[in-house]
Amino acid sequence: MRTVTIISLVIAVLMTASCGDSGTGKPGRKMRIPDDKLVDILTDTYLTAGILELYPLRDTWAKRDSIYNYIDVIENHGYTYEQFDATMKYYFTGKPRRLSKIYDRVTGNLLELETVVMTENKPAEQTEENLWPGKTSYSFPEDFTRDPVWFDIPLEEPGVYLLKADIRVFEDDRSLNPRITAYFSYTDESGEERRDYWEEVVLNKDGRFLNAAISHTLDSIPGARLRGWLLNHDNQPGQWQKHARIANISVTRVKGPVRDLP
């Protein structure tokens, strides 16, 4: 992955520039950077490397040794280069598996930032009235840890309805069988609820961005509603939480030929 490659190169540059041997044993408490802070520093070093690739900034900082740009990142987090150097040498030589997990967390941070850029800043293309009643974006576990995002929307007209959402489920998501479930609900002559289910959308835990779009036709049924779960899951015991992003949610009644729908 390009992200991990750049992070590795940045670390290599920082460690190559080390003056003297900081040791390979476990650093003292004052010298060691906590894991959470180290993840933040490595995330920002990647972002710094990307920014410095931009043509205008590359010209601006061309006369300055790149090592100092990364040292600035470390110091802005309240640590010294010596602390960073000692911590990284310790992980490289004594805790490589733990360092790999730290890399995974950094990559996860960058994927989340990418999601924000690709979804929340995406230009609105909605031309029909959006019937979605809730927020148009959700973050897990920040907003909810397990909530499937239930929706219940009254419908006034028959026709073709379209549900769209931009969804990313990360690899460390712990929900069982994540999916989009939707159905038309109406009451029959006996007063019993009847359901007309849409085709479900299975959500893969691959960290990739999915532009989900499903549609279904509602016949002329008074009092019909569109119901379902935007991030449905199977029940399971134990302690667990979701890790996902949902944005640009919309429900519209479509005008035009059905063949044009996704």
Backbone as JSON, one array per atom type, in Angstrom:
{
  "sequence": "MRTVTIISLVIAVLMTASCGDSGTGKPGRKMRIPDDKLVDILTDTYLTAGILELYPLRDTWAKRDSIYNYIDVIENHGYTYEQFDATMKYYFTGKPRRLSKIYDRVTGNLLELETVVMTENKPAEQTEENLWPGKTSYSFPEDFTRDPVWFDIPLEEPGVYLLKADIRVFEDDRSLNPRITAYFSYTDESGEERRDYWEEVVLNKDGRFLNAAISHTLDSIPGARLRGWLLNHDNQPGQWQKHARIANISVTRVKGPVRDLP",
  "N": [[0.85, -1.2, 0.0], [0.52, 2.22, -0.8], [0.39, 4.13, 1.22], [1.57, 2.89, 3.54], [4.1, 2.48, 2.5], [5.11, 5.11, 2.13], [5.05, 6.02, 4.78], [6.95, 4.3, 5.89], [9.22, 5.11, 4.48], [9.49, 7.74, 5.4], [10.02, 7.29, 8.11], [12.4, 5.9, 7.83], [14.05, 7.93, 6.81], [14.09, 9.65, 9.04], [15.3, 8.03, 10.97], [17.74, 7.42, 9.81], [18.93, 9.85, 9.91], [19.69, 10.06, 12.48], [21.76, 11.11, 15.16], [24.24, 9.49, 16.52], [23.91, 6.64, 18.76], [20.89, 5.71, 20.04], [20.34, 3.52, 21.46], [19.04, 0.17, 21.77], [17.51, -1.04, 23.63], [14.67, -1.15, 25.93], [13.27, 2.01, 26.14], [13.48, 4.53, 28.72], [10.77, 5.76, 30.84], [10.44, 8.52, 30.42], [11.5, 8.85, 27.92], [10.12, 7.29, 26.12], [7.54, 7.33, 23.72], [4.04, 7.28, 24.07], [1.77, 4.81, 22.67], [-0.65, 5.78, 21.47], [-0.04, 8.48, 21.0], [2.14, 8.16, 19.34], [0.95, 7.04, 17.09], [-0.53, 9.26, 16.24], [1.55, 11.02, 15.58], [2.86, 9.65, 13.47], [0.78, 9.55, 11.63], [0.53, 12.27, 11.01], [3.06, 12.72, 9.91], [2.92, 11.36, 7.52], [0.91, 12.85, 6.24], [2.25, 15.26, 6.08], [4.34, 14.55, 4.34], [2.85, 14.12, 2.03], [1.8, 16.69, 1.57], [4.14, 18.12, 1.06], [4.76, 17.19, -1.43], [3.29, 18.64, -3.16], [3.46, 20.93, -5.83], [3.77, 23.88, -5.54], [4.49, 24.12, -2.8], [6.68, 22.47, -2.68], [8.61, 23.93, -4.05], [8.79, 26.1, -2.33], [9.88, 25.01, 0.03], [12.21, 23.88, -0.83], [14.9, 24.46, -0.28], [15.29, 23.69, 2.26], [16.33, 21.14, 4.48], [14.61, 18.11, 4.38], [14.34, 16.57, 6.65], [14.03, 18.29, 8.81], [11.44, 19.23, 8.54], [9.9, 17.04, 9.31], [10.81, 16.71, 11.9], [9.73, 19.01, 12.99], [7.03, 18.26, 13.02], [7.04, 16.24, 14.97], [7.85, 17.72, 17.24], [5.74, 19.5, 17.41], [3.82, 17.9, 18.5], [4.61, 17.76, 21.05], [6.9, 16.33, 21.72], [10.38, 15.25, 21.52], [12.88, 14.85, 18.91], [14.76, 13.0, 19.75], [13.32, 11.43, 21.57], [11.47, 10.28, 19.83], [13.19, 8.85, 18.13], [14.39, 7.01, 19.92], [12.14, 5.57, 20.72], [11.2, 4.45, 18.26], [13.41, 2.88, 17.48], [13.37, 1.01, 19.5], [10.92, -0.32, 18.99], [11.4, -1.31, 16.38], [13.5, -3.14, 16.79], [12.81, -4.7, 19.04], [9.98, -5.01, 19.27], [8.51, -5.77, 16.79], [6.02, -6.78, 15.88], [4.19, -5.33, 17.36], [4.74, -2.83, 16.36], [3.82, -3.19, 13.78], [1.07, -3.31, 14.26], [0.69, -0.71, 15.08], [1.24, 0.61, 12.67], [-1.0, -0.31, 11.28], [-3.03, 1.06, 12.6], [-2.38, 3.68, 11.94], [-2.77, 3.59, 9.16], [-5.51, 3.12, 9.2], [-6.42, 5.58, 10.26], [-5.78, 7.28, 8.13], [-7.4, 6.28, 6.11], [-9.89, 6.93, 7.15], [-9.76, 9.73, 7.06], [-9.65, 10.01, 4.31], [-12.19, 9.12, 3.67], [-13.78, 11.17, 4.72], [-13.06, 13.3, 3.05], [-13.92, 12.33, 0.55], [-16.64, 11.96, 0.85], [-18.19, 13.69, 2.72], [-17.47, 16.15, 1.7], [-18.34, 15.97, -0.82], [-19.85, 17.21, -3.75], [-23.25, 18.15, -3.77], [-25.69, 16.37, -5.56], [-28.32, 16.02, -5.62], [-31.52, 16.27, -6.95], [-34.22, 15.72, -6.69], [-36.76, 15.75, -4.09], [-35.47, 15.04, -0.94], [-36.35, 12.45, 1.07], [-35.3, 11.38, 3.32], [-35.28, 11.16, 6.82], [-33.43, 11.56, 8.89], [-30.04, 12.32, 10.04], [-27.65, 13.05, 7.47], [-25.24, 11.82, 7.49], [-23.2, 9.47, 9.26], [-21.03, 8.28, 11.86], [-19.24, 5.53, 13.01], [-17.43, 4.11, 15.67], [-18.16, 6.58, 16.76], [-20.64, 8.08, 16.67], [-22.56, 6.04, 17.17], [-22.24, 2.82, 18.72], [-23.29, 0.3, 18.09], [-25.7, 0.68, 16.81], [-28.16, 0.02, 14.31], [-29.2, 1.95, 12.64], [-32.11, 2.6, 12.17], [-34.92, 3.28, 10.08], [-37.99, 4.92, 9.22], [-40.24, 5.84, 7.05], [-42.92, 7.76, 5.96], [-44.93, 7.35, 3.02], [-46.42, 9.0, 0.3], [-47.15, 8.73, -2.34], [-47.52, 6.38, -5.05], [-44.97, 4.62, -6.98], [-41.51, 4.53, -8.16], [-39.01, 4.12, -5.81], [-35.91, 5.29, -4.58], [-33.06, 4.46, -2.77], [-30.09, 5.76, -1.57], [-26.68, 5.73, -0.52], [-23.41, 6.48, 0.68], [-21.07, 4.28, 1.72], [-18.69, 2.96, 3.96], [-17.2, 0.19, 5.33], [-14.96, -0.74, 7.73], [-12.03, -2.87, 8.05], [-11.65, -3.74, 10.66], [-14.14, -3.75, 11.75], [-16.63, -5.1, 13.87], [-19.18, -6.08, 13.59], [-21.73, -8.5, 12.74], [-22.35, -9.88, 9.65], [-22.9, -7.35, 8.12], [-25.21, -5.16, 6.45], [-27.53, -3.57, 4.15], [-30.91, -3.22, 4.75], [-34.15, -2.97, 3.54], [-37.67, -2.25, 3.25], [-41.06, -2.08, 1.98], [-43.8, -1.24, 3.96], [-47.11, -2.05, 4.85], [-50.58, -2.07, 5.8], [-52.86, -4.72, 5.78], [-56.26, -5.78, 4.9], [-57.1, -7.13, 7.15], [-55.83, -5.9, 9.16], [-53.23, -6.64, 9.67], [-49.66, -6.31, 9.44], [-48.0, -6.09, 6.35], [-45.15, -6.92, 4.41], [-43.0, -5.81, 1.85], [-40.13, -6.71, 0.69], [-37.04, -5.14, -0.28], [-34.23, -5.79, -2.44], [-31.48, -6.92, -0.62], [-28.41, -5.28, 0.35], [-25.23, -6.42, 0.64], [-22.59, -5.59, 2.78], [-19.23, -5.34, 2.48], [-16.39, -5.94, 4.56], [-13.96, -4.42, 3.84], [-12.77, -2.0, 3.88], [-13.15, -0.4, 1.72], [-14.64, 2.11, -0.35], [-18.08, 2.31, -0.91], [-20.58, 3.05, -3.18], [-23.65, 2.81, -2.56], [-26.77, 1.89, -3.99], [-30.12, 1.3, -4.23], [-33.33, 0.27, -5.46], [-36.96, 0.19, -5.61], [-40.32, -0.66, -6.53], [-43.31, 0.89, -5.6], [-46.65, 0.02, -5.34], [-50.01, 1.35, -5.71], [-50.83, 1.84, -2.7], [-52.54, 2.81, 0.04], [-51.27, 4.53, 2.89], [-48.74, 3.41, 3.01], [-45.35, 2.7, 4.06], [-41.81, 3.29, 4.1], [-39.43, 1.27, 5.43], [-36.67, 0.1, 7.48], [-33.18, -0.87, 7.97], [-30.24, 0.86, 7.9], [-27.65, 0.1, 8.43], [-27.69, -2.73, 8.99], [-27.42, -5.75, 11.03], [-26.55, -9.08, 12.17], [-27.59, -10.64, 15.23], [-25.4, -11.07, 18.03], [-23.48, -12.4, 20.76], [-21.57, -10.94, 23.54], [-19.0, -8.33, 23.86], [-18.71, -5.82, 21.53], [-18.15, -3.62, 18.7], [-19.09, -1.39, 16.02], [-17.28, -0.27, 13.1], [-17.43, 2.09, 10.94], [-18.4, 4.27, 8.2], [-20.93, 6.41, 7.07], [-22.42, 8.34, 4.56], [-23.98, 11.07, 2.68], [-26.73, 10.28, 2.49], [-29.82, 9.46, 0.99], [-33.28, 9.4, 0.14], [-35.48, 9.06, -2.44], [-38.29, 9.72, -4.58], [-38.46, 8.52, -7.73], [-38.47, 10.08, -10.88], [-39.08, 9.28, -14.18], [-37.85, 6.76, -16.51], [-37.64, 3.37, -15.35], [-35.5, 1.8, -16.14], [-33.29, 3.39, -16.1], [-32.3, 3.4, -13.57], [-29.91, 2.54, -10.94]],
  "CA": [[0.0, 0.0, 0.0], [1.34, 3.42, -0.92], [0.43, 4.79, 2.52], [2.57, 2.26, 4.39], [5.41, 2.72, 1.88], [5.55, 6.47, 2.44], [5.33, 6.09, 6.21], [8.22, 3.61, 6.1], [10.29, 5.96, 3.96], [9.65, 8.87, 6.31], [10.69, 6.79, 9.31], [13.78, 5.6, 7.44], [14.75, 9.21, 6.75], [14.27, 10.15, 10.39], [16.25, 7.2, 11.72], [19.05, 7.55, 9.18], [19.5, 11.14, 10.32], [19.99, 10.03, 13.91], [23.15, 11.39, 15.53], [24.62, 8.63, 17.63], [23.07, 5.48, 19.03], [19.96, 5.92, 21.15], [20.14, 2.26, 22.16], [17.98, -0.7, 21.26], [16.72, -1.54, 24.74], [13.43, -0.43, 26.22], [13.59, 3.36, 26.63], [12.85, 4.93, 29.97], [9.42, 6.33, 30.73], [10.48, 9.88, 29.87], [11.95, 8.82, 26.53], [9.21, 6.53, 25.26], [6.29, 7.99, 23.3], [2.91, 6.35, 24.16], [1.3, 4.31, 21.38], [-1.65, 6.67, 20.88], [0.64, 9.68, 20.51], [2.98, 7.75, 18.22], [0.04, 6.91, 15.94], [-0.84, 10.62, 15.77], [2.75, 11.58, 14.95], [3.09, 8.97, 12.19], [-0.28, 10.01, 10.73], [0.87, 13.62, 10.55], [4.24, 12.69, 9.05], [2.44, 10.97, 6.18], [0.21, 14.0, 5.65], [3.29, 16.24, 5.75], [5.02, 14.08, 3.13], [1.96, 14.36, 0.9], [1.71, 18.13, 1.32], [5.4, 18.58, 0.49], [4.82, 16.77, -2.82], [2.6, 19.63, -3.98], [4.46, 21.72, -6.56], [4.11, 25.19, -4.95], [5.16, 23.96, -1.52], [7.99, 21.87, -2.93], [9.51, 25.03, -4.38], [8.96, 26.96, -1.15], [10.72, 24.36, 1.04], [13.27, 23.12, -1.51], [16.22, 24.75, 0.29], [15.35, 23.21, 3.64], [16.46, 19.7, 4.59], [13.28, 17.56, 4.69], [14.32, 16.02, 8.0], [13.56, 19.31, 9.76], [9.97, 19.31, 8.44], [9.35, 15.96, 10.12], [11.11, 17.03, 13.3], [8.72, 19.99, 13.39], [5.8, 17.51, 13.32], [7.26, 15.59, 16.26], [7.87, 18.73, 18.3], [4.39, 20.06, 17.55], [3.06, 16.98, 19.35], [5.13, 17.86, 22.41], [8.0, 15.4, 21.94], [11.62, 15.59, 20.83], [13.33, 13.85, 17.95], [15.45, 11.96, 20.49], [12.3, 10.53, 22.08], [10.94, 9.53, 18.68], [14.25, 7.95, 17.68], [14.53, 5.92, 20.9], [10.91, 4.75, 20.66], [11.14, 3.69, 17.01], [14.45, 1.85, 17.52], [12.89, -0.03, 20.41], [9.91, -1.11, 18.3], [12.0, -2.0, 15.25], [14.37, -4.24, 17.21], [12.24, -5.54, 20.09], [8.54, -5.21, 19.21], [8.08, -5.55, 15.41], [4.58, -7.05, 15.72], [3.47, -4.19, 17.91], [4.92, -1.74, 15.41], [2.91, -3.49, 12.67], [-0.27, -2.9, 14.69], [0.68, 0.76, 15.04], [1.09, 0.94, 11.25], [-2.39, -0.56, 10.9], [-3.84, 2.15, 13.14], [-2.09, 4.86, 11.13], [-3.47, 3.4, 7.9], [-6.93, 3.33, 9.48], [-6.65, 7.02, 10.37], [-5.71, 7.89, 6.8], [-8.6, 5.86, 5.38], [-11.0, 7.72, 7.66], [-9.63, 11.07, 6.5], [-10.02, 9.9, 2.9], [-13.65, 9.02, 3.61], [-14.34, 12.51, 4.94], [-12.83, 14.1, 1.84], [-14.66, 11.79, -0.58], [-18.07, 11.91, 1.08], [-18.8, 14.88, 3.31], [-17.19, 17.29, 0.84], [-18.81, 15.65, -2.16], [-20.89, 18.15, -4.18], [-24.61, 17.6, -3.8], [-26.25, 16.19, -6.89], [-29.72, 15.68, -5.43], [-32.47, 17.18, -7.59], [-35.54, 15.42, -6.15], [-36.9, 15.97, -2.65], [-34.89, 13.98, -0.13], [-37.31, 12.05, 2.1], [-34.6, 10.82, 4.47], [-35.65, 12.0, 7.97], [-32.38, 11.72, 9.89], [-28.81, 12.94, 9.59], [-27.2, 12.51, 6.19], [-23.97, 11.12, 7.69], [-23.01, 8.84, 10.57], [-19.71, 7.7, 12.09], [-19.21, 4.48, 14.02], [-18.32, 4.12, 16.83], [-18.29, 7.91, 17.36], [-22.06, 8.39, 16.87], [-23.15, 4.86, 17.79], [-21.34, 1.66, 18.72], [-23.94, -0.87, 17.47], [-27.0, 1.04, 16.26], [-28.29, -0.32, 12.9], [-29.77, 3.12, 11.95], [-33.48, 2.29, 11.79], [-35.66, 4.38, 9.46], [-39.43, 4.69, 9.04], [-40.58, 7.02, 6.24], [-44.24, 7.69, 5.34], [-44.93, 7.59, 1.58], [-47.71, 9.53, -0.1], [-47.44, 8.43, -3.73], [-46.9, 5.19, -5.63], [-43.88, 4.91, -7.9], [-40.22, 3.91, -7.9], [-38.25, 4.82, -4.78], [-34.48, 5.04, -4.66], [-32.28, 4.69, -1.56], [-28.67, 5.86, -1.88], [-25.79, 6.08, 0.59], [-22.0, 6.17, 0.51], [-20.78, 3.51, 2.93], [-17.41, 2.26, 4.08], [-17.07, -0.64, 6.53], [-13.54, -1.0, 7.87], [-11.67, -4.26, 8.26], [-11.74, -4.1, 12.07], [-15.54, -3.73, 12.18], [-16.94, -6.34, 14.56], [-20.58, -6.48, 13.4], [-21.91, -9.77, 12.04], [-23.13, -9.8, 8.41], [-23.44, -5.99, 7.88], [-25.99, -5.08, 5.21], [-28.66, -2.64, 4.08], [-32.2, -3.9, 4.66], [-35.26, -2.02, 3.35], [-38.92, -2.88, 2.81], [-42.3, -1.32, 2.05], [-44.69, -1.77, 4.99], [-48.48, -1.56, 4.74], [-51.54, -2.85, 6.58], [-53.87, -5.34, 4.92], [-57.65, -5.62, 5.33], [-57.28, -7.72, 8.48], [-55.08, -5.1, 10.12], [-51.89, -7.18, 9.82], [-48.62, -5.67, 8.64], [-47.42, -6.82, 5.23], [-43.85, -6.36, 4.03], [-42.47, -6.06, 0.52], [-38.7, -6.45, 0.89], [-36.15, -4.8, -1.37], [-33.04, -6.62, -2.48], [-30.51, -6.47, 0.37], [-27.04, -4.98, -0.09], [-24.22, -6.91, 1.57], [-21.5, -4.62, 2.95], [-17.97, -6.03, 2.74], [-15.47, -5.3, 5.49], [-12.69, -4.32, 3.13], [-12.26, -0.64, 3.97], [-13.33, 0.3, 0.45], [-15.77, 3.02, -0.44], [-19.16, 1.76, -1.7], [-21.71, 3.92, -3.51], [-24.8, 1.9, -2.57], [-28.0, 2.44, -4.57], [-31.13, 0.27, -4.46], [-34.64, 0.85, -5.77], [-38.08, -0.74, -5.61], [-41.55, -0.01, -6.97], [-44.45, 0.86, -4.69], [-47.96, 0.11, -5.98], [-50.92, 2.31, -5.08], [-51.28, 1.29, -1.42], [-52.65, 3.9, 1.02], [-50.65, 4.36, 4.2], [-47.49, 2.64, 2.95], [-44.17, 3.32, 4.64], [-40.53, 2.68, 3.79], [-38.78, 0.99, 6.69], [-35.51, -0.76, 7.38], [-31.97, -0.59, 8.74], [-29.19, 1.27, 6.96], [-26.46, -0.68, 8.74], [-28.25, -3.88, 9.69], [-26.46, -6.77, 11.42], [-27.08, -10.22, 12.91], [-27.34, -10.59, 16.67], [-24.28, -11.87, 18.52], [-23.19, -12.08, 22.17], [-20.26, -10.37, 23.84], [-18.73, -6.91, 23.69], [-18.2, -5.52, 20.2], [-18.64, -2.36, 18.16], [-18.93, -1.19, 14.59], [-16.34, 0.75, 12.62], [-17.94, 2.37, 9.6], [-18.78, 5.63, 7.87], [-22.05, 6.53, 6.13], [-22.61, 9.75, 4.18], [-24.79, 11.36, 1.5], [-27.91, 9.41, 2.5], [-30.99, 10.07, 0.38], [-34.4, 8.57, -0.32], [-36.23, 9.89, -3.38], [-39.23, 9.11, -5.52], [-37.81, 8.75, -9.01], [-39.24, 10.43, -12.06], [-38.38, 8.82, -15.37], [-37.9, 5.32, -16.74], [-37.03, 2.52, -14.35], [-34.28, 1.24, -16.68], [-32.17, 4.3, -15.85], [-31.87, 3.31, -12.19], [-28.76, 1.65, -10.72]],
  "C": [[0.88, 1.25, 0.0], [1.46, 4.14, 0.42], [1.53, 4.22, 3.4], [3.97, 2.5, 3.83], [5.95, 4.09, 2.24], [5.87, 6.62, 3.93], [6.68, 5.45, 6.51], [9.38, 4.45, 5.63], [10.55, 7.15, 4.89], [10.39, 8.44, 7.57], [12.15, 6.49, 9.02], [14.62, 6.87, 7.38], [15.07, 9.72, 8.14], [15.34, 9.35, 11.14], [17.65, 7.26, 11.12], [19.74, 8.82, 9.64], [19.91, 11.17, 11.79], [21.46, 10.28, 14.17], [23.5, 10.54, 16.73], [23.61, 7.52, 17.83], [22.2, 5.77, 20.25], [19.73, 4.64, 21.92], [19.0, 1.48, 21.56], [17.15, -1.31, 22.37], [15.47, -0.72, 24.95], [13.77, 0.94, 26.78], [12.9, 3.64, 27.95], [11.52, 5.61, 29.74], [9.43, 7.71, 30.1], [10.85, 9.9, 28.39], [10.95, 8.15, 25.6], [7.93, 7.32, 24.98], [5.15, 6.97, 23.38], [2.37, 5.99, 22.78], [0.32, 5.28, 20.71], [-1.01, 7.92, 20.28], [1.53, 9.35, 19.32], [2.15, 7.59, 16.95], [-0.28, 8.29, 15.36], [0.36, 11.23, 15.04], [2.97, 10.97, 13.58], [2.02, 9.36, 11.17], [0.07, 11.37, 10.15], [2.13, 13.65, 9.68], [3.86, 12.27, 7.63], [1.77, 12.15, 5.49], [1.22, 15.08, 5.25], [4.01, 15.85, 4.47], [4.17, 14.34, 1.91], [1.87, 15.82, 0.54], [2.97, 18.64, 0.63], [5.59, 18.13, -0.95], [4.12, 17.76, -3.75], [3.62, 20.6, -4.57], [4.78, 23.06, -5.91], [4.89, 25.06, -3.65], [6.54, 23.34, -1.69], [9.02, 22.94, -3.26], [9.82, 25.87, -3.15], [9.96, 26.36, -0.16], [11.91, 23.62, 0.45], [14.63, 23.31, -0.85], [16.37, 24.22, 1.71], [15.45, 21.68, 3.65], [15.12, 19.13, 5.08], [13.2, 16.99, 6.1], [13.76, 17.02, 9.01], [12.04, 19.48, 9.7], [9.32, 18.24, 9.32], [9.66, 16.15, 11.6], [10.12, 18.06, 13.84], [7.42, 19.3, 13.78], [5.91, 16.88, 14.7], [7.17, 16.6, 17.4], [6.51, 19.38, 18.5], [3.47, 19.17, 18.39], [3.6, 16.94, 20.78], [6.26, 16.91, 22.73], [9.24, 15.85, 21.17], [11.97, 14.5, 19.82], [14.04, 12.69, 18.66], [14.47, 10.94, 21.07], [11.73, 9.65, 20.97], [11.94, 8.47, 18.23], [14.38, 6.76, 18.62], [13.32, 4.98, 20.84], [10.88, 3.87, 19.42], [12.21, 2.59, 16.98], [14.04, 0.68, 18.41], [11.87, -0.93, 19.71], [10.51, -1.92, 17.15], [12.77, -3.25, 15.7], [13.7, -5.2, 18.19], [10.77, -5.86, 19.97], [8.02, -5.0, 17.77], [6.59, -5.81, 15.19], [3.74, -5.89, 16.26], [3.58, -2.98, 16.99], [4.0, -1.95, 14.2], [1.49, -3.08, 13.01], [-0.39, -1.37, 14.7], [0.54, 1.25, 13.61], [-0.37, 0.78, 10.81], [-3.3, 0.57, 11.39], [-3.63, 3.44, 12.35], [-2.83, 4.77, 9.79], [-4.97, 3.6, 8.07], [-7.28, 4.81, 9.6], [-6.7, 7.68, 9.0], [-6.91, 7.5, 5.96], [-9.81, 6.66, 5.83], [-10.95, 9.15, 7.11], [-10.03, 11.08, 5.03], [-11.53, 9.84, 2.74], [-14.3, 10.38, 3.78], [-14.22, 13.35, 3.68], [-13.75, 13.66, 0.71], [-16.17, 11.86, -0.41], [-18.66, 13.23, 1.57], [-18.55, 16.13, 2.48], [-17.64, 17.07, -0.6], [-19.92, 16.61, -2.57], [-22.25, 17.47, -4.24], [-25.14, 17.55, -5.22], [-27.75, 15.91, -6.83], [-30.64, 16.72, -6.05], [-33.89, 16.95, -7.09], [-35.55, 15.67, -4.64], [-36.34, 14.76, -1.89], [-35.83, 13.68, 1.04], [-36.63, 11.5, 3.35], [-34.81, 11.71, 5.69], [-34.52, 12.28, 8.96], [-31.19, 12.5, 9.39], [-28.4, 12.32, 8.26], [-25.84, 11.83, 6.3], [-23.87, 10.61, 9.12], [-21.6, 8.27, 10.64], [-19.81, 6.69, 13.22], [-17.75, 4.18, 14.39], [-18.55, 5.5, 17.44], [-19.74, 8.28, 17.65], [-22.77, 7.26, 17.62], [-22.12, 3.74, 17.77], [-21.95, 0.48, 17.97], [-25.23, -0.53, 16.73], [-27.08, 0.7, 14.77], [-28.87, 0.8, 12.04], [-31.13, 2.74, 11.33], [-34.11, 3.51, 11.12], [-37.1, 3.95, 9.18], [-39.99, 5.93, 8.36], [-41.98, 6.87, 5.64], [-44.17, 8.07, 3.86], [-46.34, 7.98, 1.13], [-48.12, 9.13, -1.52], [-46.84, 7.09, -4.14], [-45.78, 5.59, -6.58], [-42.61, 4.17, -7.52], [-39.46, 4.76, -6.89], [-36.8, 4.34, -4.79], [-33.8, 5.42, -3.35], [-30.81, 4.68, -1.93], [-27.89, 6.24, -0.62], [-24.36, 5.69, 0.22], [-21.52, 5.53, 1.8], [-19.4, 2.87, 2.84], [-17.41, 1.51, 5.4], [-15.61, -1.07, 6.61], [-13.26, -2.44, 8.27], [-11.79, -4.69, 9.72], [-13.16, -3.95, 12.63], [-15.9, -5.09, 12.76], [-18.42, -6.74, 14.44], [-20.64, -7.76, 12.58], [-22.85, -9.58, 10.85], [-23.71, -8.4, 8.19], [-24.09, -5.9, 6.51], [-27.02, -3.97, 5.3], [-29.93, -3.45, 3.9], [-33.3, -2.86, 4.56], [-36.49, -2.78, 2.89], [-40.06, -1.86, 2.85], [-43.2, -2.01, 3.07], [-46.09, -1.17, 4.79], [-49.39, -2.51, 5.51], [-52.61, -3.42, 5.65], [-55.26, -5.18, 5.52], [-57.9, -6.17, 6.72], [-56.55, -6.94, 9.57], [-53.68, -5.6, 10.38], [-50.9, -6.44, 8.93], [-48.13, -6.62, 7.55], [-46.14, -6.13, 4.81], [-43.47, -6.78, 2.61], [-40.99, -5.68, 0.55], [-37.99, -6.07, -0.41], [-35.0, -5.81, -1.39], [-32.0, -6.06, -1.51], [-29.14, -6.2, -0.28], [-26.09, -5.46, 0.99], [-23.04, -5.94, 1.59], [-20.23, -5.36, 3.35], [-17.08, -5.24, 3.69], [-14.08, -5.21, 4.86], [-12.1, -2.92, 3.17], [-12.45, 0.16, 2.7], [-14.62, 1.1, 0.46], [-16.83, 2.45, -1.38], [-20.25, 2.8, -1.92], [-22.93, 3.03, -3.67], [-26.02, 2.61, -3.13], [-28.95, 1.29, -4.86], [-32.47, 0.94, -4.68], [-35.7, -0.23, -5.77], [-39.35, 0.03, -5.95], [-42.65, -0.2, -5.95], [-45.73, 1.0, -5.5], [-48.83, 1.08, -5.2], [-51.53, 1.7, -3.83], [-51.34, 2.42, -0.41], [-51.94, 3.56, 2.33], [-49.35, 3.58, 4.18], [-46.34, 3.44, 3.56], [-42.93, 2.57, 4.15], [-39.77, 2.53, 5.1], [-37.53, 0.14, 6.46], [-34.37, -0.31, 8.26], [-30.85, -0.29, 7.76], [-27.89, 0.51, 7.19], [-26.88, -1.87, 9.6], [-27.15, -4.89, 10.04], [-27.18, -7.91, 12.12], [-26.74, -10.07, 14.39], [-26.18, -11.51, 17.03], [-23.99, -11.47, 19.95], [-21.86, -11.36, 22.31], [-20.18, -8.87, 23.6], [-18.12, -6.67, 22.32], [-18.74, -4.17, 19.75], [-18.37, -2.28, 16.67], [-17.84, -0.16, 14.3], [-16.69, 1.01, 11.17], [-18.22, 3.85, 9.44], [-19.91, 5.58, 6.85], [-22.26, 8.01, 5.82], [-23.51, 9.84, 2.95], [-26.0, 10.44, 1.39], [-29.08, 10.16, 1.86], [-32.02, 9.0, 0.03], [-35.26, 9.46, -1.2], [-37.23, 9.06, -4.16], [-38.75, 9.51, -6.91], [-38.81, 9.08, -10.09], [-38.45, 9.98, -13.29], [-38.42, 7.31, -15.48], [-37.11, 4.52, -15.74], [-35.68, 2.0, -14.85], [-33.05, 2.12, -16.43], [-31.61, 4.18, -14.44], [-30.69, 2.36, -12.06], [-29.23, 0.2, -10.55]]
}
